[in-house]
Amino acid sequence: MKDINFHEKIDFRVRGLMSRKEMARYLNISERKLSTMMTNREIPFIKLGRSVRFNLVEVLDALERFTIEAY
């Protein structure tokens, strides 16, 4: 079975920290859904004062837990 590597799809120019809006847009989800995922500790984030930032590589690693393999 082929191992899925989410890092293959990453444009490594965007490996820096991303804002809430940028991350929601990248994942194609609403900012509200992203906030829910943060509250449920489903994805890692960095709190800088009142700002929140995301490391794209760490978020994609965390989301691999939700991948369901086909039979």
N, C-alpha and C positions, 0 to 999 in steps of 0.2 A: 504494500500500500504506500502511495506517495505521501511523504511528509509535507504538510502545508507550511510554507514560509511566508508570512505576511510582509516581511522586510523586503522581499523582492519587488513589491509594488511601490515602495517608498521613493520619492524623489529626495535624495539625501541633502538637497539644499534647504529643505524645510525641517531639518532635524532639531532645530532650536525649540524654544518654548512657544506654545501657541495659546492664544486667548480662548475664552469660552466660545465666542462667536466663530472663530477660525476652526476650532475642534468640532463644533456641531456641524459646520458646513462640510468639513472633511469627511466626517462619518455619515453625512446625509441624514441627520436626525435633528429634531428641534432643540433649542437651548433648554427648554423645560425638561425634555427627556434626558439631556446631558446632566442637568441639575439633579434629577432623580437618581441617575446612576452614581453621581458623586455622593449623595446622601446615603445610598445603599452600599457605598464603598465598593462598587463594582469596577471602578477605574481609578487609577492613581492621579493625584493632582497636587500642585504646589500652591500653598497660600502665601501670598506676599502682601501683608497688610490686608486691605480689602480686595485686592486683585487675586484672581485665580489663574494659574497657568498650567499647561499640560505638556509633558514630554511625549511626543508622538510615538517614539519607539516603545516606551513603557506602557502607554495606553494600548497599543496594538498587541503587545505581549499579554496584557491582562485580558483582552478580548478573546484571545485564543482559547480561554477556558470555556467559552460559549459555543465553540465549533462542535458540531455534531457530525460524527463520521457516518458515512453510508454503510449499509450492510454489505 
